[in-house]
Amino acid sequence: MINLNNKKFKALSNSSNGEVGEETYFHYYQKKDIIWAEYQGGDIIKGTLVGKIIHDQLEFSYQHINHERKVMTGNCTSVPLVLENGKIQLEETWQWTCGDFSSGTSTLVEI
């Protein structure tokens, strides 16, 4: 099982309908198969996520407040990959559970 405890990530890419951007930073924590994180930056004032690891994938729900003061929520499946330099990359597929309920993909990389 991958260890995300106390790992920090930044966004490399996101679909145009997402709010996470290159200025968004994530701080992950893990206890056994339970994960959680805080994130902020760019269009996001403050965000949190919580979920678990299932079959080497992260399954979680997220919520954040954007600069328009809207609370945004969604679900995400993230596949961790270990890069040649030993850093972790997260390949994500997500969907809003508010607004237009659209979906997208994003990539985060450990810093």
N, C-alpha and C positions, 0 to 999 in steps of 0.2 A: 504494500500500500504506500502511496506517495505521502510525503510529509509536507504539509503546507504551513505548519505552525510558525508564526512570527515571520512569514515571508511577505515581501512587498513586491507589488506589481504595478506596471503602468500600461495603459492602453496603446496598442500599436495601430489598430484599425477598428472600425465599427461601421455598420450599415448606416445609411443616411437618415433613417428614421429613429436612430438611437440617440441618447444624450451623453453617453460616455465618449470622451475625446482624448486626444494626446496629453491633455493637462490633468487627466483624472488618474489618481493614485489609489491603490487598494492595499490594505494591511490585513492579511489573513491569519486566522488562528485555527487550531485543530486539536481535538481531544478524541482519540480513537477514530471512529468514522464520522464524527460530528465536526462540521466546519462552520465558521462565521467570519465576517469581515466588516470593516468600515471602509468607506470610500468617499472621496471628495475631489473637487477641482474642476476647472472648466465650467460647464453649465450646471454642475451639481454642487450645491451648498453642503449637503450631508446625506450620506447613504449608508445603509446596512444590508447585509444579506445573511441568511442562515439556511443550512441544509445538511446533507450528509453525502458520504461517498458510497456509491453503489456500483459494484463491478468495475472499479477503476475509473469511474466517471463521477463528477460532482453534480448533484441535483440540488438546486436551491431556489428560494424565493428572494427577491430583492425589493427594496423600497428606497426612494430618495426624495429629497426636496430640491427642486431646481430654482434657478434665479427668478423665475416667474412666480415663485412661492406655491407651485403646484406639487402635490404629493403624487409621485409616479410609482407604479408597482408592476412586477412581472415575475416570470419564472425562467430558469435557465438550466441547460445541461452543458457542462464544460468537460472537455477531454484534455487531461494534462499530458504533455509531451516533455521528455527530458532532452534538452538540446546538447550538442556536442561539447559546449562549454560547461555543462552541468546545471545550467539554469533551467527553470521550468517555464514552459509556454502553455497557456490555456486557450484552447480553441472552443469557442462558445456558440451555442445556438440558443436564442432567447425569444420570448414573446411577452409583449405588454399584457397585463391583466386590467388595464384601464385605457382610457382614451380610445384610440382606433383599433386596439387589439392586434396590431400588426406584429410581425416577427422580423428577426434579422440575425446576423452573425457578427462576432467580434473576436479579436485576438488580444490577449494580455501576455506580457512577458515579465519575468522576474527581474528586479533591479538590485 
